[in-house]
Amino acid sequence: QGQLIESGGGLVQAGGSLRLSCAASGRSFISFINYAVGWFREAPGSGRESVAAIDGSGRGKYVADSVEGRFTISRDNAKNTVYLQMNSLQPEDTAVYYCAAQHRSTHEYNFWGQGTRVNVSS
């Protein structure tokens, strides 16, 4: 059993910044280092988009071309938390942002949070 909870979303003007947090809890995440974590977003009328991902150690990272140079993913395994620092936000970044966890022994994201909403005004 495990749970992921996102926080940090809100309303911000274009050019502003937000830091999203993904906190993991429960028996499944006692060894949080064994889980890669990804950030995804869903905008109205469009499908799910992969934004960023980080491996269990924190040394392997991926960011989508659409956010490269603006978004940074990081983690603090002592706190069972993954972060997404979002700078230079644009209206196109408006979406519900979700985090998901993937155990190192699988290739599937088996744990998902409920999402946090990001609204960027022009």
C-alpha positions in Angstrom: 0.0 0.0 0.0 1.2 3.5 -0.8 0.0 7.0 -1.4 1.3 10.0 -3.4 0.0 13.5 -2.7 0.8 16.5 -4.9 0.9 20.1 -3.6 2.1 23.5 -4.6 -0.2 24.3 -7.5 -2.1 27.6 -7.9 -2.7 30.7 -10.0 0.4 32.6 -11.3 1.0 35.2 -14.0 3.1 34.4 -17.1 6.7 34.6 -16.3 6.2 33.5 -12.7 7.4 30.4 -10.8 5.9 27.6 -8.8 7.4 24.6 -7.0 5.3 21.4 -6.9 5.9 18.7 -4.3 5.1 15.0 -4.5 5.1 13.3 -1.1 5.1 9.5 -0.8 3.8 7.6 2.2 2.8 4.1 3.2 4.4 0.6 3.4 5.3 0.5 -0.3 7.5 3.6 0.0 9.6 2.5 3.0 12.4 2.1 0.5 11.6 5.2 -1.6 15.0 5.0 -3.3 13.7 2.0 -5.2 11.1 4.1 -7.1 11.5 6.3 -10.1 9.0 9.2 -10.1 7.5 11.0 -13.1 5.6 14.2 -13.5 2.7 14.3 -16.0 0.2 17.0 -17.0 -3.3 17.0 -18.5 -4.8 20.1 -20.1 -8.5 20.5 -21.0 -9.1 18.9 -24.4 -5.7 17.3 -24.7 -4.1 14.0 -23.5 -1.6 13.2 -20.8 1.8 14.6 -21.4 5.1 13.4 -19.7 6.9 16.5 -18.3 9.8 15.1 -16.3 11.1 12.0 -14.5 13.9 11.1 -12.1 15.4 7.7 -11.1 15.6 6.4 -7.5 19.1 7.7 -6.9 18.3 11.2 -8.2 21.2 11.0 -10.7 19.2 10.1 -13.8 16.8 12.8 -15.0 14.6 13.5 -18.0 12.7 16.7 -19.0 10.5 17.2 -22.0 11.6 19.4 -24.8 8.6 21.7 -24.2 9.8 22.6 -20.7 13.6 22.1 -21.0 15.5 25.0 -19.5 12.5 26.1 -17.5 11.5 23.1 -15.3 13.8 21.2 -13.0 13.1 17.9 -11.2 14.8 16.8 -8.0 14.2 14.6 -5.0 15.0 14.3 -1.3 14.8 10.6 -0.4 15.2 11.4 3.3 11.8 13.2 3.1 10.2 10.8 0.6 9.5 13.8 -1.6 10.1 14.7 -5.3 9.9 18.3 -6.5 9.2 20.0 -9.8 10.5 23.6 -9.9 8.7 25.5 -12.7 10.1 28.8 -13.8 9.2 31.2 -16.6 5.7 29.8 -16.7 3.5 30.4 -19.8 -0.2 30.0 -20.4 0.5 26.8 -22.3 1.7 25.3 -19.0 -1.8 25.5 -17.6 -2.9 21.9 -16.6 -3.5 19.5 -13.8 -0.1 18.1 -12.8 0.2 14.5 -11.5 3.1 12.6 -10.0 3.5 8.8 -10.4 5.9 6.2 -9.0 7.5 3.2 -10.8 9.3 0.5 -8.9 12.8 -0.3 -10.2 11.6 -3.9 -10.9 8.8 -2.8 -13.3 8.2 -0.6 -16.3 4.8 0.7 -15.2 3.7 3.6 -13.0 1.6 1.8 -10.4 1.0 4.7 -8.0 -0.6 8.0 -9.0 -1.5 11.1 -7.0 -4.7 13.0 -7.4 -3.2 16.0 -9.0 -2.6 19.7 -8.3 -3.9 22.4 -10.6 -1.6 25.0 -12.2 -3.2 28.0 -13.9 -1.0 30.5 -15.7 -2.6 33.8 -16.8 -1.4 35.9 -19.7 
